[in-house]
Amino acid sequence: MTQLDFLADACGVKKRRLGGQFLADHRTYVYSPFSPIITAFVIFVVLLLFVFIFLGLIGAAFSRIGFSAQAITVLLLAVLIGSVINIPLFTLETSEPIMTNAYVTVFGMTYRVPAAAEGSRKTVVAINVGGALIPSVVSFYLLWQFPDVFAFAIVGVTLVAVISHLISKPVKGVGIVTPALVSPLVAAVYTIVVLTLFSGVDNAFALAYVCGVLGTLIGADLTNLGVIKQVGAPIASIGGAGTFDGVFLSGIIAVLLA
């Protein structure tokens, strides 16, 4: 074998290895962040909402905010499917060994830790499609559609973000975790207070949704990016495991307020 052949073979091996690594990364980025029981519960809640929508029980509420029953159905499906998709943003060198292939229970919720290379000390910071990307787009759409809630939303997002930051904590193998119900309930109470004191504001859904979603993402995830290096998580996803449930419940509670 000539030196050139040797180099060609070496390059070929390298390419094959990179291809295998890409497939491994692909499997890492697409996974359910919850245990099978929690996943089944989330699916049940979505199916229950579908029943309410098609029976017309909450159709009037959605018509007030410019969403049809079909649009809400597509949105809920997109959030549910998107919850298993994480788009990688950048990689951090961690100070702790990476935990892999495990389940971690915290705040009464069981989260799945995805597979990672053995001995790895790299955490991929990503954004979850169903827990951050789609809800953020919907939030900004609501602010554009209902500018009368903008000022109140700024205050509410700040309030929820501060509380989310205070109650969230870094969890080994998972990332940042926050209690599922606290942020949505704070957003709901704030919305009720605003609607009670200010008669000019009448869109409870928009205000509660924006405050709950953006407040949770900013307070729990974005303000805690500095501690990600310490948790030994294969992937730390904004809006993923640890905060998806809070974002999801913010939408559910906003629907009930509407």
N, C-alpha and C positions, 0 to 999 in steps of 0.2 A: 504493500500500500504506500503510495507516495505521500509526501507531506501535505500536498493540496487535497488529496482524498481524505486524509486524516482530519484536516480542518473542516472539510465539507461535512464529514460524518459528525464531527463534534457540533457543528452548527445545527445539523439536523436533529441531533439529540436535544440540543438546547431548545429548539423550536417545539419539539414534542413535549418537553417538560413544561414549557410555558403554556402550551395548549391544555395540558392536564391541570396546571395551576388555575387557568382561566375557568375551566369547568368546575373545579373545587370552589373557587370564589363565587361562581354563579349559584351554586347550591347554597352557599353561605348567605347570599343576599336575598334569596327567596325562601322564606320559611315562616311558619306560624309562630308568633311571639308568645303564645299561651300554651298551657297544658291542654290535652284533649277535652277535659271537662269544661274549662273556661271557654274554649273555642266553640263547643257545642252550645253553651249558654248564649254567647254573642250571636250565633246563628239563629237561635230561638227568638231572641229579642227582635232581630231584623225581620224574621218571618212574621212575628206578631204585628210589627209595624205595617208590613205589607197588607195583612188582613184588615187593619184599621183603615189604611188608605183606600183599599178597594171597596170597603163597605161604606166609605164616605164619612166615617166618624171624625176624621181630622182633615178632610178635604177643604172645608171652608177656611180653616186656619192657614193652610198653604196657599190658597188663592189670594189671601190678603198680602202675602209677601212675594207674589209673582211666580210661584212654583206650581206646576201642574202635578197631578198624581203620578203621571208617567215620569216627569223629571225627578221627583223625589225617589221613585223606585230605582231609576238609573243611578242616582247619587248614592243611595244606600248600598246598592250592589257594588258600585265603584269603590266606596270606602271599605267594604268588607273584603273584596278581592285585593284592593290596594294595601290592606294591612299586612299582607305577606310579602310585599315587594319593598325592598330597601335600595335606594340609589346611592352608591358610594360617593363621598365627597372628597375626603382626604384620609391619610393614615397617620396615627400617632405612635411613637415608641412608648411603651408602657414601663412602669417601674415594678409591676407585678407580673408573675407568670400568667398566661392566658388560661382561663377555665374553659373547658370544652365538653360538649355532649352531656349536659346535666339539666336538672330542673331545680329552680330556686323559688322558695315560697317567702313572700314578704308582704306585709299589710293584708294578709288573707288571700293574696293572689299568687298563683303558681306560674312562673315564667320559664320558658325554654331557653337554654343557652345553646346556640348553634355550634356546629363542628368547626374546628380550627386545627391548623397544623400543630403537632405535638412540639412543645417547647417554644412556641411562638411568643414574642413579646410585642406584637403589633395589634393595635385596635383600629378598626376601620370606622370612621365617623360617617354616618349615612343619614339620609332623610327618608322617612317612611311615606309611601305614596298615600295610603289611606288614613294615616294618623297625623300627617303634617301638610303634605302638598295639597291634597284636595280640600281639606278643611280651611287652609289658609286662603286659597283661591275663593272659596265660598264666602269667607269672612270679608275679604276686600270687595267682593261683589256686593254684599249686603251694605257695606259702608258707602259704596258708590250709589246704590239704589235708594238708600234711606239716609241722606246726609244729616237729617235732624237728630240722629242718634250719635253722630260722630263725637261730639264733645263729651257726652256721657260715656261713650265707649272707651275713650282715652282714659278717663278716671277709673272705669271698671276694669279695664285690662291691667292698669297699674296695680290696682288693689288685688286682683286675683294673682298677678305675677309675684307680688311681694309675699303673699300667703303661700303660694305654691313653692317658692324658693325656700321659705322657712321650714315647711313640712316635708320637703323631698329629701332623699338621702341617697348617696352612692351605694350600690349593692354589687358585691363581687360577682363577676360573670354576666351581669345584666346591664349595668349602667346606672342611670338615674331613675329612681322609682318614687312615685308620689301616690298617696292614698287616692283611690279612684273617685270617691264621692265628694271630697272636700271642695275642690275647685269648682265643680259644676254647681254645688249648692251655694257657694259664696256668690257665684255669678247670678244664680237665680234670686237669691235674697236681695242682692244689689239692684237687680232689675225691678223687682217688686217695689222696693223703696223708691226708685226713680219714677216709676209709673204712678205711684201714689202721690208723690210730692209735685210732679210736673205733668200737668194735664196735656201739654202739647206733645208729649212723647207717647205714642200708642203702639209701637211695634216691639212687643216683648220678645218675640223670637229672635229678631236681628240683634238686639242688645245682649240678650242672654247668650246667644251663640258666639258672637264675636268676643265677648268678655271671657267666656269659658274656654274657648279654643285658643285664642292668641295669648291670654293670660297664662294658661297652662304651659304652652310651648315656650314662651319667653321665660317664665319664672322657674320652671322645672328643668328644661333642657338647655336653652341657650345660655342662661346665666351660670350654668354648672359645667360648661365645657372644660373649664380649667382643671376639674378633678377627674376627668375621664381617664387620664393616665394611671390613676391609682386603683381602678376597679378591676383590671384584668379581664375585660370583656372582649370577646372576638369582634363584636360589632356593637357600637353604641349608636342607636338610630334615633334621630330627632322625631318625636311622635310615634316611636316604635314601642317595644316592650318597656313597661314602666310608666309610660304616659299615654299610650293609645287609649286605655280604658277611660281615663279622665276626659280626653278629647271626645271620645265616642259618647260618653254619658252626658257631656255638655250639649251635644246635639239632641239626645233623647229628652233631656229636661227642657231644653228650649222649645221642642215640639209640644210638650205638655203645657208650657206657659202660653204658647200661641193659641 
